[in-house]
Amino acid sequence: MSVVPVHRCRFFKYSSSTIVHMAWSGKELAVARGNGNIELWTFRKTWYHSRTISGNPDEPIEALVWIRNRLFSAGLSGVVLEYDMVHLKPKSTTHSMGGPIWCMKPNQQNTRIAIGCEDGHVRLFDVEDFGLTYSGALEKQKERVISLAWHPDGLIVCGSVHGTIRTVDLTTGRTVQRMNVDSTKEKDTIVWELACLPNGTIVAGDALGHVSFWDPHVGILKKMVKAHMADVLCIAVAKNGRVFTSGVDRRMVQLEHVDNKQKWVMTGQKRYHTHDVRSLIYIEERPYDCLVSGGVDMSLIISSPVNDFKNMKQQRMPTYPQKSIISVASELRLALGTFDDHLQLFALGALTDPTTTVNDRDRLEHMHQRQILQLKVKGNTNLLCSAISADGTWIACSNRDELRLYHLLYDESMRPTVDRVRDLPGLPSAFVLKFTNDSSRLIVGGSDGVIYVVGLEDEIAVLSAFDFHTKGPEGKPKQGTILTLAVSSDDYWLVSGDHKNRIAVHSLLKSKFKTVLPTFHSLHTSIQFHPSKPWIVITLQANEFFVFDVESNHLLPWSQKNSHNLPLKFTDKTDPILGVCFDDVRQDAFIIYGSGYTCTVDMRKPMPPRDAKLNQIKGSHALELNDRFQSIMALVQMGSELVVAERPVLHVLAELPPAFSKHKYGQ
């Protein structure tokens, strides 16, 4: 077995942002972050972060709502935004007319939206085909509306910062009942969250850690449970009336109604998060049966099966994007990292003695990396993607609004001088960027669905454009969001893929479309060309991979035989394949990786049996699993070496403020 040097990089200190709210559409999970971004997650055997709507960090989001596959957000900027789910940007804007928005909920029929405003009003909007139409405002309360819920009997339930719960009649707009939760002498109790059970009972979570159950018609407290040691921030309700709560004390609590005792009791609790839990949803339908939670520790955690709460297991998703934010300039040994508002460029270290014999697992003497550039990118929204050319002379990046291109010149100490190219030829913003291997062209996966080939040598100009991803069957408009780009080593072929799982092959040399690949059963996560052959490796969310010959337009015989017969222990992994890379030594082998493992695939060896145990698979089989690296952000080939960028979760948690803790007597 060949051994190659590996740069194990932990100097890209990427930190995501607090999860503030989540919403489930039935197909996609929308996750709002504190930096204004909205992540879109899909499920096919594994959870995968497929797309991101870039947001403005100065306009924080407080609530998300799906209505008939239309996504709406609201926040402290005082507007409700509807998003274009293909171009991934705001489609329409509706002002609240009442200042910052603290909460937003749809009715059971998904025809109206209620928002709770800073001025104390609950305002109603009808959902029309073209956007939202203002319907009216309910009776004003003295303080901001911090929480609300739709009641099945035609009422709106409102919570305030002064410990008051009101039920308001939608017909008259007047308060029907007024209820008060417990308070202390020092300050009023905030009602952070409200929900309604199928039988009409109101559930409230407050700042004292109480979960209270109320009769909405007579305003009587049915039961109060001290479920938490601090604020209850989120509530999820099952169809059978079970209640799940969480909050500042990080505990996830299950409450059930015991019929023979006629009261609510705690029947289980788990603690998976290290800091406050700010959002909790229950996805009840098959095959999910899971609780999804997130908060200050930035981790999205999937807990299942909920029907067996005591034996429920967690799956912690990475705190960094599953789409790689690292690219390399192999000729100059540089690595570029993408952050929300800036780029970091590092010069990688080299072996102190290049003649050193490389042995497996040896730590080699080397010169350390050094940061040579931090490029601040001003804009109203966060960065989505970036790329650096192989010779290091070009850097491209894009946010939701614009594409930027920079030219770099280096002095003798490798310190760059950066010059921004301001006259770009009418290019849109981009979702993915890629330079050709000779650094003479930039490939732009535009937000308009068109792929632009931009020449960089004599003048900055668009050489050609491919519009495959803007068309559907028979040429009808059906745009897809471009997710992936790959260029062959000789810069002859270009392969692109979109969120509808259409993968197209184009000829860069002839500037024409060649063919489209068969549609795979799950979303593709990456595409990578072989360094010397016209082969591409396509990895899928369902933990499968295929090897395709773009010249002959068919799967390799090895892939036809083995890609559907991978060991079940491998395809059943909850960690999806994120990418693939090759090394120059073994021409018939490649490495696929997830966030917690790498796997070497050798096409000269037989595939392990379907029932094989992965920890027992040795070098005699085509798959060789390795868990030496953890929290992998990227695995990239750089000549005869590999670059592994890691971001251990403990390093992320060490940068967070202290979590809630309650002093215990004697400790």
MOLIN-V31707 format. One record per backbone hydrogen bond with DSSP energy under -0.5 kcal/mol. NH is the residue of the N-H (numbers start at 1). CO is the residue of the C=O. If there is no record, write none. Layout:
BEGIN
nh=NH co=CO
nh=NH co=CO
END
This chain:
BEGIN
nh=7 co=642
nh=8 co=6
nh=9 co=7
nh=9 co=644
nh=13 co=11
nh=14 co=12
nh=19 co=295
nh=20 co=18
nh=20 co=32
nh=21 co=32
nh=23 co=30
nh=25 co=28
nh=29 co=41
nh=30 co=23
nh=30 co=28
nh=31 co=39
nh=32 co=21
nh=33 co=37
nh=34 co=18
nh=36 co=33
nh=38 co=53
nh=39 co=31
nh=40 co=51
nh=41 co=29
nh=41 co=39
nh=42 co=48
nh=43 co=27
nh=44 co=46
nh=46 co=44
nh=47 co=574
nh=48 co=42
nh=50 co=40
nh=50 co=48
nh=51 co=40
nh=53 co=38
nh=54 co=52
nh=57 co=55
nh=59 co=56
nh=62 co=74
nh=63 co=74
nh=65 co=72
nh=67 co=70
nh=70 co=67
nh=72 co=65
nh=73 co=81
nh=74 co=63
nh=75 co=79
nh=76 co=60
nh=77 co=60
nh=78 co=75
nh=80 co=94
nh=81 co=73
nh=81 co=79
nh=82 co=92
nh=83 co=71
nh=84 co=89
nh=85 co=83
nh=88 co=84
nh=89 co=84
nh=91 co=82
nh=92 co=82
nh=94 co=80
nh=96 co=78
nh=101 co=75
nh=102 co=100
nh=102 co=116
nh=103 co=116
nh=105 co=114
nh=107 co=112
nh=110 co=107
nh=113 co=125
nh=114 co=105
nh=115 co=123
nh=116 co=103
nh=117 co=115
nh=117 co=121
nh=118 co=100
nh=119 co=98
nh=120 co=117
nh=123 co=115
nh=123 co=121
nh=124 co=136
nh=125 co=113
nh=126 co=133
nh=127 co=111
nh=128 co=126
nh=128 co=131
nh=131 co=128
nh=133 co=126
nh=135 co=124
nh=136 co=124
nh=138 co=122
nh=139 co=173
nh=141 co=120
nh=145 co=117
nh=146 co=144
nh=146 co=159
nh=147 co=159
nh=149 co=157
nh=151 co=155
nh=154 co=151
nh=155 co=151
nh=156 co=168
nh=157 co=149
nh=158 co=166
nh=159 co=147
nh=160 co=164
nh=161 co=144
nh=163 co=160
nh=163 co=189
nh=165 co=179
nh=166 co=158
nh=167 co=177
nh=168 co=156
nh=169 co=174
nh=170 co=154
nh=173 co=169
nh=176 co=167
nh=177 co=167
nh=179 co=165
nh=181 co=163
nh=184 co=187
nh=190 co=188
nh=191 co=160
nh=192 co=190
nh=192 co=205
nh=193 co=205
nh=195 co=203
nh=197 co=201
nh=200 co=197
nh=202 co=214
nh=203 co=195
nh=204 co=212
nh=205 co=193
nh=206 co=210
nh=207 co=190
nh=209 co=206
nh=211 co=225
nh=212 co=204
nh=212 co=210
nh=213 co=223
nh=214 co=202
nh=215 co=220
nh=216 co=214
nh=219 co=215
nh=220 co=215
nh=222 co=213
nh=222 co=220
nh=223 co=213
nh=225 co=211
nh=227 co=209
nh=227 co=225
nh=228 co=209
nh=232 co=206
nh=233 co=231
nh=233 co=246
nh=234 co=246
nh=236 co=244
nh=238 co=242
nh=241 co=238
nh=243 co=255
nh=244 co=236
nh=245 co=253
nh=246 co=234
nh=248 co=231
nh=250 co=247
nh=252 co=270
nh=253 co=245
nh=253 co=251
nh=254 co=268
nh=255 co=243
nh=256 co=265
nh=258 co=256
nh=258 co=263
nh=259 co=257
nh=261 co=258
nh=262 co=258
nh=263 co=258
nh=265 co=256
nh=267 co=254
nh=267 co=265
nh=268 co=254
nh=270 co=252
nh=272 co=250
nh=273 co=250
nh=277 co=247
nh=278 co=276
nh=278 co=294
nh=279 co=294
nh=281 co=292
nh=283 co=281
nh=283 co=290
nh=284 co=282
nh=288 co=285
nh=289 co=285
nh=290 co=283
nh=291 co=303
nh=292 co=281
nh=293 co=291
nh=293 co=301
nh=294 co=279
nh=296 co=276
nh=297 co=276
nh=298 co=295
nh=301 co=293
nh=301 co=299
nh=302 co=315
nh=303 co=291
nh=303 co=301
nh=304 co=313
nh=305 co=289
nh=306 co=289
nh=308 co=305
nh=309 co=306
nh=311 co=308
nh=312 co=309
nh=313 co=304
nh=315 co=302
nh=317 co=300
nh=317 co=315
nh=327 co=336
nh=329 co=334
nh=330 co=328
nh=331 co=390
nh=332 co=329
nh=332 co=390
nh=333 co=329
nh=334 co=329
nh=335 co=346
nh=336 co=327
nh=337 co=344
nh=338 co=325
nh=339 co=342
nh=343 co=375
nh=344 co=337
nh=345 co=373
nh=346 co=335
nh=347 co=370
nh=348 co=333
nh=348 co=346
nh=352 co=365
nh=353 co=365
nh=356 co=353
nh=359 co=357
nh=362 co=359
nh=364 co=362
nh=367 co=350
nh=370 co=347
nh=372 co=345
nh=373 co=345
nh=375 co=343
nh=376 co=374
nh=377 co=341
nh=378 co=376
nh=382 co=55
nh=383 co=340
nh=384 co=398
nh=385 co=398
nh=387 co=396
nh=389 co=394
nh=390 co=436
nh=392 co=389
nh=395 co=406
nh=396 co=387
nh=397 co=404
nh=398 co=385
nh=399 co=402
nh=400 co=382
nh=404 co=397
nh=405 co=421
nh=406 co=395
nh=407 co=419
nh=408 co=393
nh=409 co=417
nh=411 co=415
nh=414 co=411
nh=416 co=414
nh=417 co=409
nh=418 co=416
nh=419 co=407
nh=421 co=405
nh=422 co=420
nh=424 co=422
nh=426 co=424
nh=431 co=445
nh=432 co=445
nh=434 co=443
nh=436 co=441
nh=439 co=436
nh=442 co=454
nh=443 co=434
nh=444 co=442
nh=444 co=452
nh=445 co=432
nh=445 co=443
nh=446 co=444
nh=446 co=450
nh=447 co=429
nh=449 co=446
nh=451 co=466
nh=452 co=444
nh=452 co=450
nh=453 co=464
nh=454 co=442
nh=454 co=452
nh=455 co=453
nh=455 co=461
nh=456 co=440
nh=461 co=455
nh=461 co=459
nh=463 co=453
nh=463 co=461
nh=464 co=453
nh=466 co=451
nh=470 co=467
nh=471 co=468
nh=472 co=476
nh=475 co=472
nh=476 co=473
nh=478 co=470
nh=480 co=469
nh=482 co=480
nh=483 co=497
nh=484 co=497
nh=486 co=495
nh=488 co=493
nh=489 co=530
nh=491 co=488
nh=494 co=506
nh=495 co=486
nh=496 co=504
nh=497 co=484
nh=498 co=502
nh=499 co=481
nh=501 co=498
nh=503 co=501
nh=504 co=496
nh=504 co=502
nh=505 co=515
nh=506 co=494
nh=507 co=512
nh=508 co=492
nh=508 co=506
nh=509 co=492
nh=511 co=507
nh=512 co=507
nh=514 co=505
nh=515 co=505
nh=517 co=503
nh=525 co=539
nh=526 co=539
nh=528 co=537
nh=530 co=535
nh=535 co=533
nh=536 co=548
nh=537 co=528
nh=538 co=536
nh=538 co=546
nh=539 co=526
nh=539 co=537
nh=540 co=544
nh=541 co=523
nh=543 co=540
nh=546 co=538
nh=548 co=536
nh=548 co=546
nh=549 co=554
nh=550 co=534
nh=550 co=548
nh=551 co=534
nh=553 co=549
nh=554 co=549
nh=556 co=547
nh=560 co=556
nh=561 co=557
nh=562 co=558
nh=563 co=559
nh=565 co=562
nh=568 co=610
nh=570 co=567
nh=571 co=567
nh=572 co=568
nh=573 co=570
nh=576 co=574
nh=577 co=540
nh=578 co=593
nh=579 co=593
nh=581 co=591
nh=587 co=585
nh=589 co=586
nh=590 co=601
nh=591 co=581
nh=592 co=599
nh=593 co=579
nh=594 co=597
nh=597 co=594
nh=598 co=626
nh=599 co=592
nh=600 co=624
nh=601 co=590
nh=602 co=600
nh=602 co=622
nh=603 co=588
nh=603 co=601
nh=605 co=602
nh=612 co=609
nh=616 co=613
nh=617 co=614
nh=618 co=616
nh=621 co=618
nh=622 co=606
nh=624 co=600
nh=626 co=598
nh=631 co=595
nh=632 co=595
nh=633 co=631
nh=633 co=645
nh=634 co=645
nh=636 co=643
nh=638 co=641
nh=641 co=638
nh=642 co=5
nh=643 co=636
nh=644 co=7
nh=644 co=642
nh=645 co=634
nh=645 co=643
nh=646 co=9
nh=646 co=644
nh=647 co=631
nh=651 co=648
nh=652 co=648
nh=653 co=649
nh=654 co=650
nh=655 co=652
nh=656 co=653
nh=663 co=661
nh=667 co=664
END
